[in-house]
Amino acid sequence: MLATALSGDPRVVLNVKGSEVLAEPGPVAQVISAALENAGNGLVPQLTIAQTFRRSGLEQELIDSLAGSDPAVRIAGARVCGALRLPSAVPWLADLLDDPSPAVRDVAIRSLAEAGGRRVVDALLARADRLPSYRLAVALARAASDIDLERLLREPSPVKAMVTVLMACGLRRDALHGHLVVRMAQDQECETEIRVAACRALAMIGEPAGADGMRLLATDPDQAVRKASVRARMRISAAMRKRIA
């Protein structure tokens, strides 16, 4: 049915109840993800599938499930809403980041990462002090656009939030913003934790320009930064040798 909807037929209606969708969130999410992937994961296929669920009377029931009293229902709703990338579900998914159930919080992070967009990025970073840094960075690496990352790298942020942003840049091998990360590593007015995180991000990105930037830190007055820059240069050099081989 989703393939028919994606082919351009606006009459497609899913003959299924919300309770049935929520009873099998894993298979449903997989079908949605596969349909989007086959269609190229663009905005148009995403909107087409979301409209199909809305036309079938399922969207509101899915969003209502995010406020359900049963954690299993909240988890199921979050998985399906994340697969659908429903913009209307983002505020509710963001609220689940503060859910008393660790399992619900875990699914909420992953679902928001799938949804993506600026509102998701801001919701994730607003909780940088409460969520595990690595999990948050993984989600941010997936959810943020290049424009989002540039904005975050240029804006002043609390230390933990900026460290998470830098980790996300490293995880997605973000060579596009490497010059901003190098500048941050070299900025002696930045906190040591941020400068060290910038060195680590450059090591993960693995581009030659990062190694050049790290050489200038060989005589930096901050010992932690000097050590991080040496490790970064070694890792970048190893990555470059592997590419040549």
N, C-alpha and C positions, 0 to 999 in steps of 0.2 A: 504493500500500500504506500509506503514512504517513497519507493521508487517511482510509483505512478504520480505522486504529488510533485516530486522533483522534476518529472518530465514536463510539468507545466499545467497539469489538470487541476483547476481550482475547486472542483466539485468533490474532491476526495475527503471522506469523513471516516475516521477510525471507529470501527464498531467494537469498542471495548470500554469498560468502565474504569474509572479512576482507581477503584479498589483492586482491580485486576492488574493494572499497571504497577501499583505499589506492592503487590504481592510478589512480583518477580522483577525487582529493580535492576538486578545484574544483567539478565538477558535483554531487558528492554533498553538499558543504557548501551549495551553492546550493539544492538541493532541500529540505534540512533547514530552512534559513533561511526559504524561501518557505512551507513548511508551518507553521512556527511563527508567521510573520507573518499568514498567513491565519486562523490559530486565535486570534489576538489577543495573541501573545507572553506569555501568562500562565504561571504556575508549573505549572498542571495540564497544558497541552499539552506543556510541556517535559519533565515527568516521564513522560508517556505515551509520547513518542517515545524517551526514554532507556530506558524499560522494554521497548519493542519491540526495540531493539538488544540489550539484555541477554538477552531471551528468545530472540533469534536467535543467541546465542552470539558476538556481535561485540564486546561492550564490553571484555572482557579482552584480546582481540587488539589492539584499538585502543590500549588503555593500554600494552600491551607494546611497541607500535611506538614509543612515546615514548622508550624506552631502546634503540632499535635502533642498530646500528653505522653504518648508512648515513644521512647527513644528509637525503637525499631522503625516506626513510621516516619520519624524525622530523618533518619538515615536513608530510608528508601526514597523519600521525596527529594532529599538533597542529591542523591545519585542521579535521579532522572532529570531534575532541573539543571544539574551541572552538564549532563550530556546534551540537553537541549540548548544550553547556553542562553537561558531565558533572562533578558534584561530585567524584567519585572520581579524576578526571584532574587536578584543580587542583594537588596537590603535585608531580606529574610535570611539568606545564606550567611550574610555578614553577622547577623545577630547570633547565628549558631556557633560562631567562633567563641562565644562566651558561654556556650551550653555547659551545664554541669556534667554531662557525660563525655568522657574522653573520646569514645568511639564516634559520637556525633561531631565533636570538634574536628576530629581527623578527617571525616568525610566532607565536612564543610570546607576545609582548606583545599582539598583536592577538587571539589566541585567549583569553588570560586576560581581556581587556577584554570579550569576548563572554560569557564564563562569568559574570563579575561575582561579587559577594559579599564579605563581610568578609575571608575568607582570601586572596582575590585582592588586595584593597586592601593588606593587610599585606605580602603577598609583593612587590608592586610597590614599596612605599615602603621596604622593607628594602634595596632595591637602588638607592635614589635617587642614591647617589654613583657608581654604575657605569653607569647607563642614561642615554641622552640625555633631558634635562629635558622638552623639548617632547613627544617620543614618550610619555614616562611620563605627562605631564599629560593627553594625549589619551586614553590608556588609562584613567587614573583617572577622568576625567570620565564615561566610559561605564560603568565597573565599579562605581563607588561609589553607594550609596543616599544619600538625604538624611540618614539617621541616621549613616551612615559619615562624611559630610562634616562634620556638626556635631561629632562626636567628634574628628575630626582637627583641626578649627579650635580646639577648646577644649584639646586636650592639648599639652603642651610637646613640640616636635620639633626635630631639627637644622635648621639654616637652609635647606639645600637641599631637604629634605623639605617644609618648610612653604611654601617658594616654589612647589614643584610643586603642592601642595594648592591654593594660592591661584590658580595658573594654571588648574587644573582647574575651580575655581569660576567663573572668568571664561569659560572655554570653553563651559560649559553654561548660561551666563547665569543664574547661581544667585541670583536675587533673594531667595529664602527666607532665605539666610544673610548677606545684605548688611550687616545690623547688626553681625555679628561681624567682617566684613571691615573695615568702617569703624572699629570699635574698635581693630583691629590697626594700621590705618594711622595712627591718632592716638596710639598708645601710644609715648611717647618712650623707654620702656625696651626696646622691641624693637630688634633689629638693623636697620640702614638697609636692607639688602637685602630683608628681610621687609616693611617698611613701604612701600617702593617697589613691591614685588610686589602688595601689597594695593591700592595706588592703581591699578595697571594692571588688576587684577581688577575693580575697581569701574568702570573705563572700559569694559571689555568687557561687564559686566552692563548698564550703560547706564540705570540707574534714577535718578530725580530725587533720592531720598534719598542716593544716593552723591555727587551734586554738592554737596548741603548739607554733608555730612561733609567734603568736600574744601576747602570755603571756610574752614573753621576751621584749615586747614594753611597758609594764606597767610603767616602769620608764624612758621611752625615754624623752630626754630634749625638744622635739618638742610637744607642747600641741595638735596641730591638729592631729599629728600621734597617740598620746596616745588615743585621743577620737575615732579616726577611728579604732584603734585596739580593743578597748572595744566593739564598735558596731559590729565589725567583729566577735569577739568571741561569742557574744550573738546570732548572726544570725547563726553561725555554730552550736552552742549548740542546738538551736531550730530545725535546720535541722536534727541533729543527733537524737534528741528525737522523731521527726516525723518518721524517718526511723525505730526506734525500736518499736514504737507503731504500 
